[in-house]
């Protein structure tokens, strides 16, 4: 099986977050391959009762390009 590229996992994560968070601004800070999975970290904006905040995320994608997990937390 051929590994998917860094750019492919970046785009998978961005598309997933755009749909999930309903935002266009997604900043990716790191992409790393760990234990056969890709781990993508970054931030995206969130609106909490009219106040803008930043939310950090970690998306884990398997070797086939499927989302395994998503972790979100406020900065």
N, C-alpha and C positions, 0 to 999 in steps of 0.2 A: 504494500500500500504506500502511496506517495504522500509525504507530509504536505499539509497546506502551508502556504506562505505567510509571513508576518503581515503583509498587506491584506491578505484575505481575512485573517482573524481580526485585524483592525476594523475592516469594513463590516464584518459580521457583528462585532460588538457595537459599533456605531449604529447600525440599522436596528439592532435589538433595543438599544437604549432610546433611540428616537421614537420608536413605537411605544415602548413601556413608559417613558417619562414625558412624552409629548413635548419635546424640545429639539431645537436645531443646534444649540451650542453644547458640544461635548468635547472636552479637552482630555486627550489621552496622554498620560505621563510616562507609563512604562508598559512594555510588552515583553514577557519572558516565557520561556518554555520550561516547565517544571513537572517531572514525573509523568511524562507523556501527555500533558495538557498545556494549553496556553493560558496564561494569567494576564489579563489586561486591567490596568488601574488608571484612574483619572478622576476628573470632577465634572459635574454638570450643575446648572442652576436649578433652584427650587424656590417656589413662592409659598411662604408660610404666612397666611392671613395678610397678604399685601406687602410683606417684607421679603426682599430678595436674600437668599442664603445660598451657600454652596454645599453641595452634597458629594461626598466621595463615593466611588464605586469600585468594585472588583468583580470582573466577569471571568468565569472559568469556562473555557471551550475545549472540547475533546479533540482528538486527532481527526475525527470525521467532520468537524465543523459544527457540532451540536453544542448548544449552551448547556453546561452542567449545573452552574450555579451563578447567582447574582447576589452580591452583598452591598447594601447601601447604608451610609451613615452620614449624619450631619458633621460638618467641619467645626 
